[in-house]
Amino acid sequence: MPRIQSVQLKVGLEVHVELATRTKMFSRCPSPAHPEFDGAEPNSLIDPVVLALPGALPVMNRAAIEMAMMVGLALNCSIAERTKWDRKSYFYPDLPKGYQISQYDLPLCFDGAVDVPATDDKGFIIPDAEPARIGIIRAHLEEDAGKLLHEAPGGGAIDFSIVDWNRAGTPLLEIVTQPDFTHADQVLSFARMLRNICRFLGVTEGIMQKGHIRFEPNINTILTLDDGRTATTPITEVKNLNSFKALRGAIEHELREQPRRWLGDGREMGAGQKRTMGWDDARQQTSIQREKEDAHDYRYFPDPDLLPVVISRAWRDEVAARLPELPLARQKRYMEMYALAAKEAAALVEERDVCLLCEAAIDAMQRRGMDAPRAGRAAANFILQSGAKRANERDVLISDLGITGDEIAQIALLREEGKLSAAGADELFGILCEPGRPPAGAATLGVPERDVETLAGDRGLLIIRDDAALDRWCDEVIAKNDKVAADVRAGKAAAIGRLVGEVVKLAAAQGQRVDAKVVRDELAKKLGVSEPRR
C-alpha cells in the first residue's frame, strides 16, 4: 500500500434557507419561518394543501419567488426566463404528500459566483488577504418537510416518534456551490457572508438554532501518494448542520477521517460511492446514515398541478431595483469613510436596521457640522456599546430599542461639547431607550417630544463647567494623595486614573458633574506631565 504524502481538502456546500414569507410555498397557510407565527403550537399551521387531502390544489407563492430572485441576484446568478415545478418522490413520515415539490432541471437561479473574503476565526475580515472566488451552481425553490420529534413535548422520554407538520410546505431556497472550497475557514467565511446577505435582504431572520438556515457540506479529499499517483476519496455529505461550530467540526473531522478510511478500504470517488452522514455534536464526529441515492431514485417528473413560471425582464428588473447595498460593500465603505476598525464595521452590518440607525445618526451629526470620521466613530461607539448593552438587558434587537438616529447625534454632540461625561452620555442613552417614552415624530401626533439636552438637564446629567471649582478640587486631591502624585511625576502614567476618580467623587459630593477627560488634562498640567495616558 503506497503512503500518503499530502492531503488536499475539497468542499462544496448546499445551504437551505427558510424564506420568511407570511404564507407557505403553495398554500395560504401561515408559515412558521415568519416571525409572527414563530413558536406556534405543533400541527396548528396546517391546511388541506399541506396535508395533501383529496382535491386540494397548490398555488405558487409569488413573494417566495421574488425573495429567491433577490438572493440569486446578490450572488451574481443568472435568473431563468422560465422555470417549472417537479415532484421529488420519496417516503418519510414528515412528508405528507409522499413527494416534495422542487425544481429539478430548470432552477430559478444559476451560474453565479461570489468573492469570499478571508476572515479570522471570529468572522472578521482580514483586509490584505486575497478573496476566494466561489462558484454558485444553482439556487432553486422547494418546500420544506415537517419535523420528526423523538421526545415528548417538554422533553419526556417516549418509545416512538411524533410528527409536527407545521414546517411542511415552508418555502425553502436551496443554494448549491461549486466544490471550490479548499479549507474550512473559507467555508465558514462564505457561510457567514451568505447568512448576512439573506438577513440584510429581509428574506429570513437567519436564526440557525430554529433551522432558518441549514448547511450540508459535501466533503472529500485528494490524496497525493508517494508513488506519484493521486487518489480521490468518496464524497461525504453531512446533513442538517445548524451552527457554524458544527459546520467547522464536520469538515475538520472528515479531513482527518477520509485518508484513514482510504487506507482501510481503498474506496475512491465514483458512482454509488457517496455517503450521507449525520453529525454527532456531543462526540464531535460523523456517523453513517445511508448510502446516497441518485437522482433517478427520486423519480422526478413535472408537477401536473402547477404551471411553469415565466420571469419577464421587467419583473427581474423590478426585483433587482429593490436590492440594498450588501453587507460586505457596506462594511468596506464604513471602514474607508468613517475610519472604523474591521471588527466595528462587521458588527454594524449584522443587521440592516442597525445600519440605517447608524447612518441616520451620522447624517444628523454631519448636518450639525461634525466631519464624517468623527461622526462615524461616535455613532458606532454609542450603538455598539450603549446600544448593545441595553439590547442585551431587554433581550431585543438594537433597532427595537426606540432611540432614533437624531437622538444619538444629540448625545454625541453634547459629549463633544463637554456637556456630558462618558458615563452621563451612556446613562442618557439608556433613558432614551426606556419603554413608554414619547416616540420619534410624536409631535405630529400632538405629543411633545423631549429635547435631549433639556432631558439631560432635568436628570442632572449636564456638566456645569466651573473652572475655578475644578482648579480647587484638583489641588485638594493632589495635596491629599501626594504619593500617587509623585508616582505620576515619576512616569507611572496609569496612576493618574486614581487621582481622576478622586476629583470626580469630590465634585459629585458637592452636587456637580465633571468630565473625566477634562479632569485628566487639568491634573496632567498641574503635575507637569505631557502624556499621562497610555
TIGU-261538 format. One record per residue: residue in three letters; x, z, y of N, C-alpha, C, O in turn. Coordinates in steps of 0.2 Angstrom, whole numbers, plus 2048, in hexadecimal, padded with zeros to 3 digits. Last residue first. Example, Ala and Ser with C-alpha at 12.3 -4.5 7.8 and 13.67 -1.06 7.14 Angstrom:
BEGIN
SER8408237F58448247FB840827800843828806ALA8428277E483E8277EA8428277F084782A7EF
This chain:
BEGIN
ARG7F688E9197F988A9147F48849127F688090EARG7F889492A7F48929247F888D9207FC889922PRO8008969357FE89C9317FA89A92A7F989E926GLU80B89093D80788D93780589393380889492ESER81089794880D89194980988E94380488A945VAL8108A894E8118A394880D89D94980789D94CGLY80E8B29578138AE9588158A995281B8A8951LEU8038BA9578088BC95280E8B89538138B9950LYS7FA8B49607FD8BA9618038BD95D8078C0960LYS7F88A89587FB8A895F7FE8AE9618048AF963ALA7F28AD94D7F88AA94C7FC8A99538028AA953LEU7E68B29537EB8B79507F28B494F7F78B7950GLU7E08A69577E28AB95C7E78B09597EB8B295DASP7DE8A094A7E289D94F7E58A29557EA8A2957ARG7D58A99447DC8A79417E08A59467E68A7947VAL7CA8A894D7CE8AE94C7D58AD9497D98B094CVAL7C689B94B7C889C9517CC8A39517D18A4954LYS7C389C93D7C889793F7CB8999467D1899947ALA7B88A593D7BE8A793A7C48A293C7CA8A593DASP7AF8A894B7B18A39477B88A59447BC8A6948VAL7A48B794C7AA8B394E7AC8AD9497AA8AE943ARG7968C09527998BB94D79F8B795079E8B5955GLN7928D19557948CA9577978C69517998C994CGLY78F8DE95478A8DA95478C8D39567888CF959GLN79A8E69517988E69587928E19597918DF95FALA79D8E394479B8EA9467988EB94D7958EF94EALA7A28D694679B8D79437988DE9447938DF946ALA7AF8D894B7AA8D594F7A38D694D79E8D8951LEU7B48DE9407B48E29467AF8DF94B7AB8E394ELYS7B48D49367B08DA9357AF8DE93C7A98E193DVAL7BC8CB93D7B58C993B7B18CF93A7AC8D093DVAL7C88D293C7C58D19437BE8CF9427BA8D1946GLU7CA8D392E7C98D99327C68D89397C28DC93BGLY7CC8C692B7C68C99287C58D092C7BF8D192DVAL7D88C39317D28C09337CC8C39317C78C4935LEU7E18CB92A7E08CD9317D98CA9337D58CC937ARG7E18C591E7DE8CB91E7DC8CD9257D78D1926GLY7E68B89217DF8B991F7DC8C091F7D78C0921ILE7F48BA9237F08BA9297E88BA9277E48BC92BALA7FA8B99177F88C09197F48C091F7F08C5920ALA7FE8AC9157F88AE9127F68B59147F08B7914ALA80B8AC91A8068A991E7FF8AB91B7FA8AC91FLYS8188B491D8138B591880C8B291B8088B691DGLY8218B59288208AE92481B8AE91F81A8A991BALA8228C092F8288BE92B8278B892782B8B6923ARG8168C093681C8BE93A8228BD9358268B8937VAL80F8C592B80D8BF92D8138BC9318158B6931ASP8158D29298158CD9248148C69268178C1924ALA8108D89358188D79348198D292E81D8CD92FALA8038D99338058D593880D8D393780F8CD939VAL8038E29288018DC9278038D792C8058D192BLYS8088ED93080C8EB92A80A8E492880E8DF927ASP7FE8F093A8058ED93C8098EA93680D8E6937ASN7F08F193C7F38EE9367FA8EB9377FB8E5936LYS7ED8F59487EB8F99437EE8F793C7EE8FB937ALA7F18EB9517F48F19527F28F694C7F78FA94AILE7E98E094C7F08E094B7F38E794C7F88E8948VAL7DC8E59507DE8E49497E58E49487E88E6943GLU7DE8E595F7DC8EB95B7DE8EB9547E18EF951ASP7E08D89617E58DD9637E48E395F7E98E695CCYS7D48D295D7DA8D095A7E08D595B7E38D7957TRP7CB8D89667CA8DA95F7D18D895B7D38DC957ARG7D08D39737D08DA9727D08DC96A7D38E0968ASP7CD8C59717D48C79727D58CF9717DA8D196ELEU7BF8C696F7C38C496A7CA8C696B7CE8C8966ALA7BB8CA97C7BA8CE9767BE8CC9717C18D196DALA7BF8BF9837C28C59857C18CA97F7C68CE97DASP7B88B497E7BF8B497D7C28BB97E7C78BD97BASP7AA8B29767AC8B797B7B48B897A7B68BC976ARG79E8A89707A58A89727A68AD9777A48AC97DILE7938AC9647938AD96C79B8AD96D79E8B296CILE78D8A39577938A695A7938A69617928A1964LEU77D8A594F7828A19547878A69567878AC957LEU7758AC94777B8A99447808A69497858A4947GLY7698B394976F8B694B7768B394877B8B6947ARG75E8AC9477608AF9427678B394376A8B693FASP75C8A59547578AA95275A8AF94C7588B594BGLY76789C9537678A29587628A79567648AD957ALA76389494976989894876989E94D76C8A394BLEU75788F95075789394975D89794875C89D946THR75E88895A75988D95C758892956758898956GLU76587E95276888395676488995876688F958VAL75A87794D75E87B94876288094C76488594AASP74987995174F87695375587B94F75488194FARG73B87694674087B94974787894B74A875946GLU72C86E94B73286E94773787394A737875950PRO71B87294B72287294F72887294A728877946VAL70F86894571386E94471986D94771D869946GLY70985C94770686194B70A86894970886D94CLEU70F85293F70985593C70685B94170185E93FTHR71A84F94671584A94670E84C943709849944ALA72285A94371F85A94A71985494A71585594EALA72785893772185C93771E85C93E71885D93FGLY73385193472D84D93672785193772184F938ALA73785C92773985792C73385392E72F851929PRO72C86B92573086592373286192973086192EPRO72D87C92872A87692A72F870928735870929ARG73088591873288491F72E87D92272D87991DGLY72E88690B72888890F72A88791772588791BPRO73E88B90473788890373288A90973289090BGLU74D88890D74888D90B74188990A73F88690ECYS75788191375487F90C74F88390A74C882904LEU75A88791E75688191F75487E919750879918ILE76189291975B89391C75788D91D75188D91CGLY76D88B91576888E91076188F91375C88F90FPHE77288792177088291C76B885917766882916LEU77589492677089092976E88B925768889924GLU78089891D77989C91D77489892076E89891EASP78988E92078788E91A78089291977B890916ALA78B89292E78988B92C78688B925781888924GLY79189F92B78A89E92F78789792E78189792DALA79D89C9257978A092179189F92578C89F921ALA7A389592F7A289292979C895925798892922SER79A89993F79F89A93A79E896934798893933LEU79488F94D79389294679989394279E88F943LYS79A88A95879488E95979289195278E896952GLY7A48809587A68879577A088C9587A189295AGLU7A08739577A187695E7A387D95E7A3880963GLU79F8729497A586E94D7A68719547AB872956ARG79487994779A87B9447A08789487A587C949LEU78B87194D78B87895079287B94D79587E950LEU78D86594578F86594C78F86C94F79486D953ALA78786A93978E868939791868941796869942ILE77A86C93C77E87293A78687093B78987493EGLN77685F94077686494577A86A94377E86D947ALA77885993377C85693977C85C93E78185D941ILE76E85F92C77486092A77985E93077E861931GLU76385A93376486193376B86393176E867934ASP76484C93076484E93776685693776A85893CGLY76184D92276784B92476984D92C76E84F92DTHR75885C91E75885591F75F853922763858923ILE75386691075686591675785D917758859913GLY74C86590374886590974C865910749863915LEU7528658F675286B8FA74E86B90074C871903ASP7538598EF74C85D8EF74C8638F37478678F3SER75F8558EF75B8518F37548548F37508528F7ILE76585E8E576785F8EC76285B8F176085E8F6LEU7588638D975D85E8DC75F8608E375B8628E7VAL7578748D475486E8D675A8698D876086B8D8ASP75A8828D275987D8CC7558778CE7508758CBARG75D88A8DC7568898DB7548848D574F8838D4GLU76B88B8DA7678918DB7608908D975C8948D6ASN76E87E8DB76F8818D576B8888D576888A8CFALA76B87B8E87688778E376887B8DC76487B8D8ARG7748838EF76D8858EF7698818EA7648848E7LYS78087D8EB77F8848EA7788868EA7758898E6ALA77F8708F077F8718E977E8788E777B87A8E2GLY77F8738FE7798708FB7798718F47748738F1SER78B87990178587D90277F87A8FF77B87E8FCGLN79386E8FA7948758F978E8798FB78B87C8F6LEU78E8618FC7918628F579386A8F479486C8EFILE78986190978585F9037888628FD7848648F8PHE79486591178E86991178A86890B78786C908ASN79E85B90D79F86290D79986690C79886A908ALA79784F91179985090A79A85890979885A904ALA79785191F79185191B79285291478E855911ALA7A48529237A085892479A85792079785C91DARG7A984691F7AC84C91C7A785291D7A6856918GLY7A283E9277A183D9207A484391D7A1845918ALA7A684293479F84293279E84292B79A846928ARG7B483F9347B28469347AA8479327A984C92FPRO7B38309327B683592D7B483C92D7B383F928ALA7AB82C93E7A882B9377AC8309327A983392EASP7A983894B7AC8329487AA8329417A883793EMET79B83D9557A083F9507A283994D79E83494BGLY79083A95E79783996079C83B95B7A283B95DARG78383A95978584095E78C84095F78F844962ARG78483095077F82F95678183495B780833961GLN78B83694678E83194A78A83095078D82E955MET78183F94178784294478B83D94978D83E94EALA77883693C77683B94177C83E94577C83F94BASP78083093277D82C93777B83193D77D82F943ILE78283B92978883892D785834933788834938ALA77583E92577984392977E84092D780841932ALA77283291E76E83492477183992877183992EGLU77C83391477C82E91977882F91F77A82D925CYS77783E90D77D83E91077E83991578183A91BLEU76A83990976B83F90D77183F910771841916LEU76F82E90176A82D90776A83390B76B832911CYS7768358F77798308FB77582F90177882F907VAL76B83C8F17708408F477483B8F977683D8FEASP7648318EC7618358F17668398F576583B8FBARG76C82D8E176B8298E776882D8ED76A82B8F3GLU7798378DA7728378DC7718328E27748338E7GLU7878368D97838378D377B8368D47788358CFVAL78D8348E578A82E8E278782F8DC78482B8D8LEU7948408E778E83E8EC78A8398E87848388E9ALA79E8408DE7998458DD7938438E278D8448DFALA7A68368E27A38368DC79D83A8DB7988398D8ALA7AB83C8EE7A78368EE7A38358E879D8338E8GLU7B28478E97AC8488EE7A88428EE7A28428EDLYS7BC8408E27B88458DE7B18468E37AC8478E0ALA7C38398EB7BF8358E67BA83A8E27B58388E1ALA7C083F8FC7C483F8F57C083B8F07BA83B8F1LEU7BC83590A7BB83A9057BF8398FF7C18348FDALA7BD82D9167C38309137C283690E7C583B90ETYR7B38259197B282C91B7B88309197B8836919MET7B68189157B381991C7B482091E7B5822924GLU7BC81A9087BF81690D7BD8189147C1819918MET7B38229017BA8239017BD8209067C282390ATYR7A781B9027A78229057AF8249057B182790AARG7AA80F8FB7A980F9037A98169067AC81690BLYS7AB8148EE7B18118F17B08118F97B58128FDGLN79D8178EC7A381C8EC7A981A8EF7AC81E8F3ARG79780B8ED7968108F279B8168F279D8188F8ALA79C8058E279D8028E979C8078EE7A08078F3LEU79680E8D879E80D8D97A080A8E07A480C8E3PRO78880D8DB78C8138DB7938128DC7968158E1LEU7827FF8E57838038DE7888088DF78C8088E4GLU7767FC8F077D7FD8EF77E8018E977C8078E9PRO7677F78E776B7FB8ED7727FA8EC7747F78E7LEU75C7EA8E57627ED8E27667F18E87677EE8EDARG7527E28E97517E98E97577ED8E77577F38E8ALA7557D58E77557D88EE7557DF8EE7567E28F4ALA7537D38DA75A7D48DC75A7D78E375F7DA8E5VAL7457D18DA7487D78D774F7D98D97517DE8DAGLU7457C58E07417CB8E37447D18E07457D68E4ASP74C7BD8D874E7BE8DE74B7C48E274E7C88E5ARG7437BD8CD74A7BF8CC74C7C18D374F7C78D3TRP7387B68D37377BD8D073E7C18CF73F7C68D1ALA73D7AA8D673B7AE8DB73A7B58D973C7BA8DDARG7417A58C97467A78CE7447AB8D37477B08D6SER7377AD8BC7387A88C173E7AA8C673F7B08C6ILE7367B08AC7397B38B273B7AD8B773F7A98B6VAL72A7B28A072D7AD8A47307B08AB72C7B38AEVAL7287B88907287BA89772D7B489B7327B3899PRO71B7B38847227B38867227B588E71D7B5891LEU70E7BF87F7107B98827187B988471A7BF885LEU70A7C887070D7C887770F7C18797137BD875ASP7067C78637017CA8687047CA86F7007CC874PRO7107C285B70A7BE85C7057C08627017BD864ASP7217C485D71A7C885D7157C385F7157C1865PRO72C7BB8527287BB8597227BF85871E7BE854PHE7357C58477317BF84872E7C084F72C7C6851TYR7417CC83C73F7CB84373B7C484373C7C083FARG7457D48307407CF83073D7CE8377377CE838TYR74F7DD82E74A7DF8337447DA83373F7DB836ASP7597D78277557DC82474F7DF82874B7E2825HIS75F7CE82F7597CB82B7557D18277507D0825ALA7697D58357637D483975D7D18357577D3836ASP76E7E282976F7DC82D7687DA8317637DD82FGLU7717F482976D7EE82876F7E882C7727E9831LYS77F7FE82477B7FA8297777F482777A7F0823GLU77D80B81A78080581B77C80181F77680181FARG77A81B82277881681D77D81081F780810824GLN78082782677982782577782182177382281CILE78F83182578C82B82378482C823781831820SER79583A83379283A82C78E83482B78B83182FTHR7A284083E79C83B83C79B83C83579F83E831GLN7A58508467A784A8417A184684079B848841GLN7A385D84A7A785884E7AA8528497B0851849ARG79B8668467A18658427A68608457AB85F843ALA79186685079486C84E79B86B84A7A086F84BASP78D85985079185C856794862854799864857ASP78E84B84778D85284679185684B79785784BTRP78783C84878C84084B78A84784A78584984CGLY78582F83C78383484078883884378E838840MET78881D83978A82483878682883D784826842THR78880F83078481283578581A83478481C82EARG79480282D79180982B78D80B83178F80A837LYS7977F28267967F682C7927FC82A78E7FC825GLN7997E981C79D7EE81C79C7F382279F7F9822GLY7927DD81C78F7E38187947E98187927ED814ALA7A07D381F7987D381E7977D981A79A7DA814GLY7AD7DD8267AA7D78237A37D88227A07DD824MET7BC7E68277B67E482B7B47DD8277B87D9825GLU7C17EE8187C27EB81E7BC7E88217B77E781DARG7C77FB80D7C17F78107C37F48177C67F881BGLY7D08048077D27FD8097CD7F880C7CE7F280CASP7CE8118047CA80C8017CC8058027C98007FFGLY7D981980A7D581B8047D28158017D28157FALEU7DD8128167E28148117DF81680A7E2815805TRP7D081281C7D380C81A7D980D8147D9809810ARG7CE81F81F7CA81C81A7CD8168187CC814812ARG7D98218287D98248227D482181D7D6821817PRO7D48188337DB81682F7DB81A8297DE817824GLN7C88208367C88198337CF8178307CE81482BGLU7CB82C83C7C982C8357C98258327CB82482CARG7CF82B8497D482F8447D282D83D7D682C839LEU7C582484E7CC82184F7D082584B7D5822848GLU7BA82C84C7BB8268487C28238497C4820844HIS7BD8378557BD83884E7BE83284A7C2832845GLU7BC8308617C283285F7C38348587C8834855ILE7AE82C8617B38278617BA82A85F7BD82785BALA7A88398607A783485B7AC82F85B7AF82D856GLY7AD83F86D7AE8428667AD83D8607B283D85CARG7A78378767AE8378767B083A86F7B483786CLEU79983A87479C8338737A38338737A682F86EALA79884787579784586F79A83E86E79D83C869LYS79B84888379F84B87F79F8498787A4847874PHE79084188979783E88979C8418847A083E882SER78284187E78684488378D84088378F83D87EASN77A83B87477783D87A77B84187F778845883LEU77B82F86877F83486B77C83587277B830876ASN77582685D77182B861775830864774836863LYS78182285077A82285377882785877B82D857VAL78E81884F78C81F84F78681F85378681D859GLU79480C84479080D84A78D81484978A816844THR7A380583F79F80B83F79B80C84579D80C84AILE7AA7F78387A77FA83E7A380083C79F800837PRO7B97F882D7B27F682F7AF7FA8357B27FF837THR7C97F38357C57F88317BD7F68327BC7F3837THR7D47E78327CF7E98377CA7ED8337C77EA82EALA7E67E58317E07E682E7DB7E98337DC7ED837THR7F47DA8327EF7DF8357E97DF8317E77DB82DARG8057D982C7FE7D782C7FA7DC8317FD7E2833GLY8127DF82C8117D98318097D78318077D4836ASP8147E98248167E38218147DD8268157D7824ASP80F7F482A8167F382B8197ED82781F7EB828LEU8007EF8348047F282E80B7F082E80D7EC832THR7F57F48407FB7F083F7FF7F38398017F983ALEU7E37F48407E97F883D7EF7F383D7EE7ED83AILE7D67F784A7DB7F28487E27F58467E57F884ATHR7C77FF8487CE7FF84A7D17F98477CF7F6842ASN7B680284F7BB80084A7C280084C7C3801852ILE7A68068547AD8088547B180584E7AE805848ASN79980685F79B8038597A38038597A680085DPRO79081486679681086579780C85F79580F859GLU78281786D78481586678A81186678980B867PHE77A82287877F81E87778081D86F77F82186BARG76B82488276F82587C77482087A77381A87BILE76282B88F76782788D76B82988776D82E886HIS75883488D75782F89175C82989075A823891GLY75984088575983988175783388675682E884LYS75A84C88B75384A88975384388674D840885GLN76884C88D76585188875E84F88775B851881MET76984389876B84189176884588C767843886ILE76083D8A47618438A176384289975E841896GLY75C8318AB7638328A87658398A676B83A8A5GLU75182D8B27548338B475B8348B175F8388B4THR75181C8B57518218B07538278B47578278B8VAL7518138BF74E8118B974D8168B474A8158AFGLY7578148CB7518188CB74D8168C47478178C4LEU7648108CE75F80B8CE75880E8CE75380B8CFPHE76B81C8CB76B8198D27658148D37628148D8ARG76981C8BD7668218C176681F8C97608208CCCYS7718118BA76A8118B87668178BC7608168BEILE77E8148BF77A80E8C177380F8C076E80E8C4ASN7818208B87808208BF77C81A8C277881B8C6ARG78181A8AB77C81F8AC77B8208B47768208B6LEU78C8128AD78680F8AB7808148AD77B8128AFMET79781B8AF7958168B478E8138B378A8138B8ARG7978228A37958258A97938218AF78E8228B2ALA79B81789B79581B89A79281F8A078C81E8A2PHE7A78138A07A280F8A079B81289F7968118A3SER7AE81F89D7AE81D8A47A88188A57A48188AALEU7AD81F88F7AA8258937A982389A7A482489DVAL7B581488C7AE81488A7AA81A88E7A5819891GLN7C18178917BE8128947B68128927B2811896ASP7C58228897C48238907C081D8937BC81F898ALA7C781D87C7C182087D7BF8218857BA822887HIS7CC80B87C7CD81387C7C781687E7C3814882THR7C87FF87D7CE8008797D08078797D4809875PHE7B97F587E7BC7FB87F7C27FC87A7C27FB874ASP7B37E987A7B87E887F7BC7EF8807C17EF884PRO7A87E38727AD7E88707B37E88747B87E7871GLN79B7E187F7A07DE87B7A57E48787A57E987BTHR78C7EB87F7927E98827967E587C7957E5876VAL77B7EC8817807EB87C7867E887F7867E3883ILE76D7F68857737F28887787F288377A7F7880GLU75C7F78847627F78807687F38837677ED884LEU75080088B7547FB88C75B7FC88875E801889LEU74080488774680688574B7FF8877497FA884PRO73080C88B73580688C73C80888B73E80D88ETHR72881487D72C81588373080F88573480D880GLY72381487072080F87572480F87C72280B880ALA72482586D72381E86A72081986F71B81B873ARG72583187272A82D87472882587272B821875ASN71A83886C71A83787371F83187571D82E87ATRP71983A85E71983386071983286871882D86AASP72184585471F84585B71F83D85D72483B85EVAL72084B84372184584871E84684E71884884FILE72985583872385483C72584E84172B84D843SER72F85882773085682E72985483272485382EPHE73186881E72E86181F73085F82673286382AASP73287581E73587281973386A819733867813ILE73887E82D73387B82973687782473C875824ALA73B88B83873D88783373788482F73288882EGLY73888B84A73788E84373988983E73988383FGLY73988685773F88785373E88A84C74488B849GLY72F88285F73188986073788B85C73A89085DPRO72787985372887A85A72A88185B727886858ALA73287884472C87984772D87A84F73287C851GLU73E86B84173C87284273587284573386E848HIS74085D84174186183B74086883B74286C837LEU73784F84873A85684973A85A84273685983ELEU73983F84D73884384773B84A84974184B84BLYS73183585A73783A85873583E85272F841852GLY72F82485C72D82B85D73382F85B73882D85BALA73881686473581985E733821860734823865ASP73680B87273A81186E73581386972F812869GLU7377FA87373380087473680587073980486AGLU7427F087D73E7F187773A7F887873B7FB87ELEU74C7E48867477E98867447EA87F7437E587BHIS75E7E18877577DF8857527E58857557EB884ALA76C7DB88C7687E188D7617DE88C75E7DA890ARG77C7D58867757D48877727DB8897757E0888ILE78A7D68877877D18837807D088577E7CA886ILE7957D989478F7DB89178B7D588E78A7D0890GLY7A77DD8947A17D889379B7DB89179B7E088DILE7B17E589F7AD7E68997A77E18997A37E189EARG7C17E78A57BB7E38A57B77E389F7BA7E2899ALA7C77F68AD7C67F28A67C07ED8A77BB7F08A9PRO7D27F88BB7CB7F88B77CB7F48B17D07EF8B1GLU7E18008BD7DE7FA8BC7D77FB8B97D77FE8B3ALA7E380E8C97E380B8C27DF8058C27DA8048C5ASP7E28148D57E780F8D47E780C8CD7EB8078CCPRO7D881E8D47D88198D97DC8138D77DA80D8D8ILE7CE8238C87D58238C97D781D8CD7D78188CBILE7BF82C8CA7C38268CA7CA8278CB7CC82B8D0PHE7B98388BF7BB8368C57C08308C57C48308C1GLY7B683E8B27B28388B47B48368BB7B18318BELYS7BE8478AD7B88498B07B48448B37AF8458B6ASP7C98408A87C58438A37BF8468A67BA8488A2ASP7CA8328B47CD8388B07C883B8AC7C28388ABTHR7C88208B27C68278B57CA82C8B17CC82B8ABALA7C880F8B77CB8158B37C981B8B67C981C8BCPRO7B98068B97BF8098BB7C180E8B77BE8118B3VAL7B47F78B27B37FE8B17B98028B47BF8008B1ASP7AB7EA8B77B27EC8B77B17F48B77AE7F78BCVAL7A07E18AC7A17E68B17A87E88B17AB7E88ACALA7957D38A879B7D68A779C7DB8AD7997DA8B3GLY7897CA89E78B7CE8A37927D08A37957CF89DASP7807C28947867C08977887C389E7897C08A3PHE76F7C78987747C589477A7C389877A7C189ECYS75E7CD8977647CC89B76A7CB89676A7CD890LEU7547CB88D7527CA8947597C98997597C589DPRO7587C187F7587C78837577C688A7587C088CLEU7537B98727537B78797527BE87E74D7BF880ASP7537BE8667587B98677587B786E75C7B3870TYR74B7CB8677517CA8637567C586575B7C6867GLN7447D986E7467D287074C7D186C7517D486CSER7367E286773D7E286A73E7DB86C73A7D786CILE72C7EE86072C7E88647337E88687347ED86BGLN72E7F384F72F7F485672F7EE85A7327E9857TYR7227F88427277F38457287F584C7247F984FGLY71A80183E71E7FE8397227F983B7267F6837LYS7138088487118018467147FE8407127FA83DPRO71A81484A71381484871180D84570D80D840LEU72781B84572681584871F81384671E810840ASP72B82783F72A827846729821849728820850PRO72D82383172782783372682883B72082883DTYR73181282F73481983072E81D83372A81A836PHE73580282A73180882973580E82B73A810828TYR7367F48357397F88307357FE8307307FF834SER7387E583E7347E98397387ED83573D7EB832LYS7357E084D73B7E28497387E78447367ED846ARG72E7D385572D7D98517337DA84D7357D6849ASP7327CE8667327CD85F7317D385B7327D985ETRP72E7C587572E7CB87172E7CA86A72A7C5867LYS7397BB8807337BC87C7337C38787387C6879THR73D7B288F73E7B788A7387B88867337B6888ARG7447A889B73F7A98967417AD8917477AC88EGLU74F7A98A37497A68A67437A78A273D7A78A4ALA7597B88A37567B289F7507AF8A374C7B38A6ILE7667BB8AE75F7BD8AC75B7B78A975B7B18ACSER7767C08AB7727BB8AC76B7BD8AA76A7C18A5CYS77E7CF8B277B7CB8AC7777C58AF7757C58B5ASN7847D98B97867D28BA7837CE8B57877C98B3LEU77E7E58B97837E48B47867DD8B47897DB8B0ALA7747E48C27797E88C477F7E88BF7857E98C1LEU76C7DB8BA76F7D98C07757DD8C277A7DB8C5GLY7677E58B076B7DF8AF76F7DC8B47757DA8B4VAL7607EE8B87667F08B576B7EA8B37717EA8B4MET7567E58BD75A7E98C27617EB8BE7667EA8C1MET7507E28B17537DD8B57587E08BA75D7DD8BBALA74A7EE8AD74F7EB8A97537E68AD7597E58ACMET7417EF8B87467F48B774C7F28B37527F28B5GLU7397E48B473C7E48BB7427EA8BB7477E88BDILE7337E88A87377E28A873C7E28AF7417E18AEALA72C7F48AC7327F48A77377EE8A773D7EF8A7ALA7227EE8B47277F38B772D7F38B27337F48B5ARG71A7E88AA71E7E48AF7247E88B27297E58B3ASN7177EA89A7187EE8A071D7EA8A57237EA8A3MET70C7E08907137E28927127E689970E7E589DVAL7017E78847017E388B7087E588E7097EB88FPRO6FA7E68736FF7E88786FF7E487F6FD7DE87ELEU6EB7EB86D6EF7E686E6F47E88746F27EC879ALA6E17F285F6E57F38666EA7EE8676EF7ED862GLY6DC7EE8536D97EB8596DD7ED85F6DB7EA864PRO6E17FE84B6DE7F784A6DA7F58516D67F8854LEU6EE8068536E78068506E57FF8506E67FB854ALA6FB80A8576FA8048536F38048506F380284ALEU6FE81485F6FD8168586FB8108546FA81184EVAL6FF80D86B70581186970481286170981285DVAL6F280986D6F780486C6FE808869701805864PRO6EA81586D6E98108686EF80B8676F1809861ASP6F68218736F081E8746EF81986E6F481886AILE6FF8308796FE82B8746F78278756F382A879LEU70583D87D70683688070583187B70A82D87ASER7048478746FE8478796FF84087D6FA83E881ASN70D84A86A70884686870284686D6FC84586CPRO71285A87271385586D70C85186B70785486BGLU70F85B88470E85E87D70F85887870D852879ALA71C85688F71585688C71585888571A858882GLY72985589572785B89272085B89071D86188EASP7258498A272A84D89E72785389B72485789FPHE71D8438AA71A8448A371F84789F71E848899GLU7238418B671D8448B671A8468AF71684B8AFPRO72F83A8B272F8418B47298448B472884A8B2HIS72E82F8A472C8308AB72C8378AD72983B8A9ALA72F83089773682E89B73482F8A27398308A6PRO72383089172683689272D83689673083B898SER71682689971C82689572082D89772082F89CPRO70482489670A82789A71082789571082988FCYS6FE8148916FF81B88F70581E89370A81B894ARG6FB8078916FA80B8976FB8138966FA81789BSER7087FE888702801889701805890706806893PHE7157FA8867107F58857097F88857047F6882MET71D80488B71F7FD88C71A7F888B7197F388ELYS71481089571880E890719806890716803894THR7158158A77118148A071681189B71C80F89DARG71E8188B071981C8B071581C8A97138208A6THR7308168AB7298138AE7248188AD72481D8A8ALA73E8188A973981D8AC73381A8AF73181C8B5LEU74581389A7438118A173D8168A373881789FGLU75281989174B81989174981889974B81C89DVAL75F80F88A75C81289175581389175280D891HIS76C80E87F76480E880762812886764818886VAL77A80587C77780A88076F80988176D804883GLU78780187278080087377D80687777F80C875LEU7987FB87479380087578C7FE87678B7F9879GLY7A77F986A7A17F686E79C7FC86F79C80086BVAL7B87FC8697B17FF8697AD7FA86D7AF7F8872LYS7C77FE8607C27F98637BB7FC8637B97FE85DLEU7D88048607D18058607CD7FF8637CF7FC868GLN7E58018567E27FF85C7DB80085B7D77FE857VAL7F380984F7EC80884E7E98068557EB80A85ASER8028058457FF80684C7F780584B7F5802846GLN80780583880C80683E80880884480B80C848ILE80380A82880080882F80580A834808810835ARG80B80381A80A80881E807806825808800827PRO8047FB80B8087FB811806801815800804815MET8048007FA800800800804800806809804807
